[in-house]
Amino acid sequence: MVRSGFLQSSVDQEVVSMARMHTRRKGQSGSKRPSTLQTPQWLNKDASWVEKTVVEMAKGGNSPSMIGMILRDQYGVPLVRVVTGKRVSEILKENNLQRRIPEDLRNMIAKATEIRRHLEEHKKDLVSRRGLQLVESKIHRLSRYYRRTRVLPSDWKYSPEQAAVLLR
């Protein structure tokens, strides 16, 4: 038997942000997306200019998220997808500038590599060892997702020994 007051109060609550994966804390920082998904009237840049700029920045070695932040902060483009109708990664794929490993997985591998380097010097740092376990579990979970969605080959496997090669 469900109390109607309990059910009503749970429906009326606002949607709360999800907690982090390995801790129960909720992060407060982060930028907010634009409230509307229409091209602003004040934006004087067209889709071809944005695509050309994305390609130039990618050739300069910037990651897709960095390209989006530069366009937002320096050029006033709120969302590339709203202006061009394509995501930054789709533009990079069309111009054969896509990286072999997705950006979020690459960042996790870089973090694990840094922790391993730290543990070589400080062998008794148990807190870092636990952090390495958490980061590598995220790597395995993320790589399983990317193999399932065919972004990575089905035989791709993370190995700490080859992590430095993967980051190139």
N, C-alpha and C positions, 0 to 999 in steps of 0.2 A: 504494500500500500504506500503510495507516494503522497506526501503532504503537498497540497497545492501551493502553499506559501513558499516552500523550498524550491519547487519547480519554477515558479514565477520569478523568484529572485535570481536564479541561475540564468534564465533567459534574458533578463533585463540588463545584465552586466555587460560592460563594454568588452571588446576583444582585447585581451592582454597580450603583450609581446611575449614571445617564447623565451624560455631560459636557455642558457648556453648548454652545449652538449655534455661537458664533463663537470660542470659546476652548476649550481642552481641559481646563480646570479643572473640578473638581467642587465645588459649593457644599456647605458643611457645615451651614449654619443652616437653620432652618425648623421649624415646629411639627409634631408627630406627631398623626396621626388617632387617635381612640379605638380601643382594641383590639377592642372588641365592638360589634356593630351592633344592640344591643338598648337599649331605654330603661332608664336606670339606675333602681334602686329608690328612690334618695334624691331623685330629681327630682320636685318637687311641682307642676310646671306641666303643664297639659294642652295638647293640640294647638291648640285654639281660642285660648288665650292667646298661644301662640307665633306663630300666624298674625296675630293682631291686632297684636302687638308689631312683627312684620316690616313690616306695612303702615304703622304709625305711623312707624317709623324711615325707611322709604323716602320717605314724605311729607316727612320732615325733611331729605331730601337725601343720605342715606347710600347708598353703593354696596352691591351684594349681598355682596361680601366683607367690607366693613366691618360690615354688619349681622350676619353670622355671627360675626365677632370680638367684637362687643359682647355678643351673646347668650352666647358662650362665656365671656368674661372677667367680665362684670358680673352675669349672671343664672344662670350655671352650666348652660346648655344645651349639651351636648357636640356634637351634630349636629342641625340642624333637620330633616334628612331622616329621621332615626331617629324623632324625636318625632312629626312631622306626616305622614310618608310622602311629602312633596313637597320639592323643592329650593326654595331661596330665590327663584331666578329663576322657578320655576313659580308660586309664590305671587304674585309681582309681576305675572306675565302675567295671572293670573286677575283681578287687581284693576286692570288697565290702568295699571300703574305702570312697565312695562318701558321701558328707554331705547331710543332708535333704534339706537345703536351698542353692541355688546357691550363689557363693561368692560375686557377685556384689550386690545382694539384701541384703545379710547379712551385707555388709559394709554400705549400706544405712540405714538399721535398727539400726546399732550401732551408726551412726551419729545422727539419730533422737533421740535416747535414751540419748546421751550426751547433745543435745540441750535441751531436756525436763528437764534433771537434772539441767542444767544451769538456765532454766526459773523458776524452783521452788525456786531458791535462789534470782533471779533478775526478779521479776514479771513485771517490767515496761520496760524491754528491748524489744522494739518493733522491732528492727532490727533482733534480734534472733528469735522473733516470726514469722516474715516474712520468715526467713531462714528455720524455721521448716515447714512452709506451703509448701515451694518449695521442701524440701527434702521428705516430705510425699507425695506430688503429684508425685514425681519420683518413690517412693515406690509403689504407687497404679498403675502407668503406667507399671512398670516393673513386678509387680505381675500379672497384667492382661495378659501380654505377656507370662509369664511362665505358667499360667493356660491354655492359648490357645495352647501352644506347649506341654502341658502335662508333664512339668517338675515338677510342683506343682499339688496337687490334685485340682479338680474343686471347692471344697468347702473351699479352703484355703483362709483366710482373715487376713489382717494385723490389729492388734489392739495394740495400745500403751501400754496397761496394760500387755499384754503377750509378749512384745518385749524382755524383759530380759530372759524369758524362751526360746524364739526362738534362742537366741544367744549362748546357751549352746551347 
